[in-house]
């Protein structure tokens, strides 16, 4: 009940929403989209627990008994603050049965106990109770409201698909109620394995029953199963379908209609995804079904994404007895700063299904539409740390400076306001080699593909592992180049193709997931120094495919010059000069990074002396042990770093700061609030044009000042009392 009214809902599960690495912009995108769709209940994935298999620099909500990661809980604070703002309620499970993000076995492992001891060992149970107490009694750092008093929390859930004992369930439910009498509690039992337990139906501290149902569960009649569960719980406890999915549109509608008509309180589909902070979407398809992206996009047609989403939206209103309203006009997207007209990118907008891109010779216009109905239908892995190209301006003239803006459009045709304006962006001469050009060669078995999004209308494909496609490059002049590849989107493209980039006698190896791209867009894989002339090449090696049916695709390669570029894929750091600290190339999440692990001041410079440039680097901190821990990028530095500009994140203060250092004396030029979490990638960017200096984080301008103290110098990196890793270090003309 909500006051004197029955509370019923259609909701979703959002497994990425409160992860320790989640970005506030992504959180808002997901919650706002749900609210606009009538989906006013979101079930989170269980809170994370450190696992013994976690690599260094991994942060969870629970790092050990009594060790709770404040940065991760500030992310949960933000989720609650946004849920209150948008009128969405949350179901929060405490622990997972599985080990996707750590779970019951990991709690037991902290004490050297077997997994089953989680249910019975008094020390382990007390550890878990201490955790429950910390969460329930926590005060939100944004709203100042204790969790136990927060109306955005619809319910606590003991966990996800737990195989718990009756005694453990009753003990923990009673403990939650002793701390918090305001919120509902669900047992989170694994109904598929255990059925609806009599103990859960009778326990006064358990408020609802929440089974899960999927097509792969192979119930002879899923609709009959829903009615059976409702009959079992009727008159005893409310029934909520905690997860459902993997059904055809017709069965999905029949399921939703049954929920609405038989008195079930609510049902939550598995699951939904937000936009990615770097552009595109978090969107991992699973076999023959997919997560949902609001309001449904073309690459999800194979899984009936838009069809199923629209059914959810319809029933989300009808279960409340309301008509389905028109879509509200979307908000303005955020256009990211760009160094290339071939890689325009933006942070998308909840509820938008397309975008119009406009170009002008000056910030005041006149504006011309160069892309209409453009989608941001691109999949990006959660760990991606550089912008995702969404549009290639193929009509831009080399050497001409342009400005860009974008606006979004909803399914009903309503436009948003315009985004911010970026520019000037000046096209540079690029090297492009297509699969139809001389210089392209193959080994193994390949065939022609006419898939849309192929460069110049055609590409090549292979389902024979080990087949190769090679683009032999003729480089016009020595220097640093960004290396892009292009391939059309296809549902069954392989996730494990290997690109070998041979440049100036050095070999870089990059593994690429060919599912993570949109039609007709370039995909950055490397940045490196190339010698002039022939002898450099890019080679693709087809991944596994003959058994699984996955297909590798070869299309085109593009090299675009930059002043300096380093994605560290060669495994070396010979282009860098260390001025202090302990710098080395290391592995992180399957890619090469530059790692600094020394204490105190650590500095490194790269490239030559530059004046007007953009300096970009992705950064992730491994720790936050010291009060002054901070890391960032440097520009216009003297050789000894006694003079420099620096954009850094100060983790303890949760701020991004812009400093200058002149003859060894520091001055704070500006700062802005920034929730900063170790274990999370941030993309830092400094733009310096004359005396104008702008600092960005994740493509959003945070600080802009005027200062003429320093006119040129080196670019580089700096950390203080912090282990941190860096990637995507690019110095480009501006």
Secondary structure, 3 states (H helix, E strand, C coil): CECCECCCEEEEEECCCCCCCCCHHHHHHHHHHHHHCCCCEEEECCCCECCCCCCCCCCCCEEECCEECHHHHHHHHHHHHHHHHHCCEEEEEEEECCCCCCCHHHHHHHCCCCHHHHHCCHHHHHHHHHHHHHHHCCECCCCCCEHHHCCCEEEEEEEECECCCHHHHHHHHHHHHHHCCCCEEECCECHHHHCCCHHHHHCCCCCEECCEEEHHHCCCCHHHHHHHHHHHHCCCCEEEEEEEECCCHHHHHHHHHHHHHHCCCEEEEECEECECCCCCECCCCECCECCEECCCCHHHHHHCHHHHHHHHHHHHHHCCCCCCCCCCCCCCCEECCCCCCCCECEECCCCEEEEEEEEECCCCCCCEEEEEEECCCCECCCCCCCCCCCECCCCCCCCCEEEEEEEEEECCCCECCCCCCEEEEECCCEEEEECCCCCEEEECCCEEECCCCCHHHCEEEECCCCCEEEEEEEECCCEEEEEEEECCCCCCECCCEEEEEEECCEEEEEEECCCCCCCCCEEEEEEEEECCEEEEEEEEECCCCCCCCCEEEECEEEEEEECEEECCCCCCCCCEEEEECCEEEEEECCEEEEEECCCCEEEEEEEEEECCEEEEEEEEECCCCCCCCEEEEEEEECCCCCCEEEEEEECCCCEEEEEEEECCEEEEEEEEECCCCCCCCEEEEEEEECCEEEEEECCEEEEEEECCCCCCEEEEEEEECCCEEEEEEEEEEC
